[in-house]
Amino acid sequence: MIAFVAIIAILVFIGWLIYRAGTARKADKTIGEVIRPHIIMYGLSCISGICAFAFFLSMDISKPLKILTCILLGGILIFVASRFQRMAQRGHS
C-alpha cells in the first residue's frame, strides 16, 4: 500500500512539473522562470508528506495517535518547505 501511494505521488509530481513546463511555453517564459528550486522542494515535501501519511495510517496503533502524528509531520514539512521558499526568494530578490 505504501509503495502504491509513493508511486502515485511521484507520478503526480512529474505530471505537475510537465504541466508547469507546458504553461511556461504558452506564457512565453523559459522553463527556468517557472520551475524554481523552491517549487521542486514544495513538490517533494508534498510527496514525502503523502508517503508519511500512508505509512502512519498503515501502522497498528490507535487512530487518534495516527492522526496527531500525521498532523505534526505535515506541519513540520510545511515549515521546511516555507523555509526553503523564503531562502530562495531572498537569494533572487
C-alpha atoms as an extended CHARMM CRD file, in Angstrom:
* protein
*
        93  EXT
         1         1  MET       CA              0.0000000000        0.0000000000        0.0000000000  PROA      1               0.0000000000
         2         2  ILE       CA              2.7590000000        2.4380000000        0.8940000000  PROA      2               0.0000000000
         3         3  ALA       CA              4.6520000000        1.6820000000       -2.3130000000  PROA      3               0.0000000000
         4         4  PHE       CA              1.4750000000        2.2430000000       -4.3400000000  PROA      4               0.0000000000
         5         5  VAL       CA              0.8640000000        5.6100000000       -2.7040000000  PROA      5               0.0000000000
         6         6  ALA       CA              4.5010000000        6.6220000000       -3.2430000000  PROA      6               0.0000000000
         7         7  ILE       CA              4.3830000000        5.6760000000       -6.9280000000  PROA      7               0.0000000000
         8         8  ILE       CA              1.1380000000        7.5820000000       -7.4810000000  PROA      8               0.0000000000
         9         9  ALA       CA              2.5690000000       10.6320000000       -5.6590000000  PROA      9               0.0000000000
        10        10  ILE       CA              5.7480000000       10.5820000000       -7.7510000000  PROA      10              0.0000000000
        11        11  LEU       CA              3.7690000000       10.2610000000      -10.9910000000  PROA      11              0.0000000000
        12        12  VAL       CA              1.5300000000       13.1670000000       -9.9890000000  PROA      12              0.0000000000
        13        13  PHE       CA              4.6170000000       15.2430000000       -9.1570000000  PROA      13              0.0000000000
        14        14  ILE       CA              6.2070000000       14.5020000000      -12.5340000000  PROA      14              0.0000000000
        15        15  GLY       CA              2.9320000000       15.3270000000      -14.2700000000  PROA      15              0.0000000000
        16        16  TRP       CA              2.7140000000       18.5760000000      -12.3330000000  PROA      16              0.0000000000
        17        17  LEU       CA              6.2560000000       19.5510000000      -13.4080000000  PROA      17              0.0000000000
        18        18  ILE       CA              5.4100000000       18.7580000000      -17.0350000000  PROA      18              0.0000000000
        19        19  TYR       CA              2.2480000000       20.8570000000      -16.7380000000  PROA      19              0.0000000000
        20        20  ARG       CA              4.2500000000       23.7720000000      -15.2940000000  PROA      20              0.0000000000
        21        21  ALA       CA              6.7680000000       23.4960000000      -18.1410000000  PROA      21              0.0000000000
        22        22  GLY       CA              3.9200000000       23.4740000000      -20.6770000000  PROA      22              0.0000000000
        23        23  THR       CA              2.3410000000       26.5920000000      -19.2000000000  PROA      23              0.0000000000
        24        24  ALA       CA              5.7340000000       28.3090000000      -19.3290000000  PROA      24              0.0000000000
        25        25  ARG       CA              5.8930000000       27.7510000000      -23.0460000000  PROA      25              0.0000000000
        26        26  LYS       CA              2.3860000000       29.2110000000      -23.5190000000  PROA      26              0.0000000000
        27        27  ALA       CA              3.2600000000       32.2850000000      -21.4350000000  PROA      27              0.0000000000
        28        28  ASP       CA              6.4660000000       32.9310000000      -23.4080000000  PROA      28              0.0000000000
        29        29  LYS       CA              8.6790000000       32.2580000000      -20.3980000000  PROA      29              0.0000000000
        30        30  THR       CA             11.6180000000       29.9470000000      -20.0270000000  PROA      30              0.0000000000
        31        31  ILE       CA             11.2010000000       26.7680000000      -18.0270000000  PROA      31              0.0000000000
        32        32  GLY       CA             13.7240000000       28.0880000000      -15.5050000000  PROA      32              0.0000000000
        33        33  GLU       CA             11.4780000000       31.0850000000      -14.8020000000  PROA      33              0.0000000000
        34        34  VAL       CA              8.5260000000       28.8540000000      -13.9730000000  PROA      34              0.0000000000
        35        35  ILE       CA             10.1750000000       25.8760000000      -12.2680000000  PROA      35              0.0000000000
        36        36  ARG       CA             12.3200000000       27.2390000000       -9.4600000000  PROA      36              0.0000000000
        37        37  PRO       CA             14.1370000000       25.1480000000       -6.8550000000  PROA      37              0.0000000000
        38        38  HSD       CA             11.6430000000       26.1290000000       -4.1680000000  PROA      38              0.0000000000
        39        39  ILE       CA              8.7910000000       24.8090000000       -6.3110000000  PROA      39              0.0000000000
        40        40  ILE       CA             10.5690000000       21.4760000000       -6.6660000000  PROA      40              0.0000000000
        41        41  MET       CA             11.1640000000       21.4050000000       -2.8990000000  PROA      41              0.0000000000
        42        42  TYR       CA              7.4820000000       22.1390000000       -2.3360000000  PROA      42              0.0000000000
        43        43  GLY       CA              6.5190000000       19.1850000000       -4.5260000000  PROA      43              0.0000000000
        44        44  LEU       CA              8.9970000000       16.8780000000       -2.8250000000  PROA      44              0.0000000000
        45        45  SER       CA              7.6550000000       17.9560000000        0.5690000000  PROA      45              0.0000000000
        46        46  CYS       CA              4.1310000000       17.1160000000       -0.5660000000  PROA      46              0.0000000000
        47        47  ILE       CA              5.2570000000       13.6820000000       -1.7560000000  PROA      47              0.0000000000
        48        48  SER       CA              7.0600000000       12.9370000000        1.4900000000  PROA      48              0.0000000000
        49        49  GLY       CA              4.0070000000       14.0960000000        3.4320000000  PROA      49              0.0000000000
        50        50  ILE       CA              1.7590000000       11.7460000000        1.4640000000  PROA      50              0.0000000000
        51        51  CYS       CA              4.1670000000        8.8470000000        1.9810000000  PROA      51              0.0000000000
        52        52  ALA       CA              4.4340000000        9.5970000000        5.7060000000  PROA      52              0.0000000000
        53        53  PHE       CA              0.6420000000        9.8180000000        5.9480000000  PROA      53              0.0000000000
        54        54  ALA       CA              0.2710000000        6.4220000000        4.2630000000  PROA      54              0.0000000000
        55        55  PHE       CA              2.9880000000        4.9050000000        6.4360000000  PROA      55              0.0000000000
        56        56  PHE       CA              1.4940000000        6.0730000000        9.7210000000  PROA      56              0.0000000000
        57        57  LEU       CA             -2.0250000000        5.0540000000        8.7310000000  PROA      57              0.0000000000
        58        58  SER       CA             -0.7790000000        1.5570000000        7.9230000000  PROA      58              0.0000000000
        59        59  MET       CA              0.6620000000        1.1350000000       11.4240000000  PROA      59              0.0000000000
        60        60  ASP       CA             -1.2540000000       -0.7700000000       14.0730000000  PROA      60              0.0000000000
        61        61  ILE       CA             -1.7620000000        1.9720000000       16.6610000000  PROA      61              0.0000000000
        62        62  SER       CA             -4.8410000000        3.8640000000       17.7690000000  PROA      62              0.0000000000
        63        63  LYS       CA             -6.4840000000        6.1580000000       15.2410000000  PROA      63              0.0000000000
        64        64  PRO       CA             -6.1380000000        9.4370000000       17.2100000000  PROA      64              0.0000000000
        65        65  LEU       CA             -2.4020000000        8.8870000000       17.5900000000  PROA      65              0.0000000000
        66        66  LYS       CA             -2.1060000000        8.2580000000       13.8510000000  PROA      66              0.0000000000
        67        67  ILE       CA             -3.9980000000       11.4480000000       13.0320000000  PROA      67              0.0000000000
        68        68  LEU       CA             -1.9680000000       13.5190000000       15.5110000000  PROA      68              0.0000000000
        69        69  THR       CA              1.2960000000       12.1670000000       14.1340000000  PROA      69              0.0000000000
        70        70  CYS       CA              0.2520000000       12.9610000000       10.5610000000  PROA      70              0.0000000000
        71        71  ILE       CA             -0.7620000000       16.4900000000       11.5190000000  PROA      71              0.0000000000
        72        72  LEU       CA              2.5230000000       17.1300000000       13.3200000000  PROA      72              0.0000000000
        73        73  LEU       CA              4.6030000000       15.6750000000       10.4830000000  PROA      73              0.0000000000
        74        74  GLY       CA              2.6400000000       17.6980000000        7.9360000000  PROA      74              0.0000000000
        75        75  GLY       CA              3.2590000000       20.8640000000        9.9230000000  PROA      75              0.0000000000
        76        76  ILE       CA              6.9780000000       20.1340000000       10.0530000000  PROA      76              0.0000000000
        77        77  LEU       CA              7.1070000000       19.5100000000        6.2990000000  PROA      77              0.0000000000
        78        78  ILE       CA              5.1810000000       22.7200000000        5.5890000000  PROA      78              0.0000000000
        79        79  PHE       CA              7.6300000000       24.6400000000        7.7990000000  PROA      79              0.0000000000
        80        80  VAL       CA             10.6210000000       23.1490000000        5.9770000000  PROA      80              0.0000000000
        81        81  ALA       CA              9.1180000000       23.9280000000        2.5600000000  PROA      81              0.0000000000
        82        82  SER       CA              8.3170000000       27.5230000000        3.5310000000  PROA      82              0.0000000000
        83        83  ARG       CA             11.8140000000       27.9670000000        4.9210000000  PROA      83              0.0000000000
        84        84  PHE       CA             13.3520000000       26.7940000000        1.6360000000  PROA      84              0.0000000000
        85        85  GLN       CA             10.9860000000       29.0580000000       -0.2780000000  PROA      85              0.0000000000
        86        86  ARG       CA             11.9290000000       32.0900000000        1.8210000000  PROA      86              0.0000000000
        87        87  MET       CA             15.6190000000       31.3610000000        1.3540000000  PROA      87              0.0000000000
        88        88  ALA       CA             15.1220000000       31.0060000000       -2.4060000000  PROA      88              0.0000000000
        89        89  GLN       CA             13.1840000000       34.2790000000       -2.6130000000  PROA      89              0.0000000000
        90        90  ARG       CA             15.8410000000       36.1500000000       -0.6330000000  PROA      90              0.0000000000
        91        91  GLY       CA             18.5130000000       34.8300000000       -2.9710000000  PROA      91              0.0000000000
        92        92  HSD       CA             16.6860000000       36.0030000000       -6.1030000000  PROA      92              0.0000000000
        93        93  SER       CA             15.4820000000       39.4180000000       -4.8590000000  PROA      93              0.0000000000
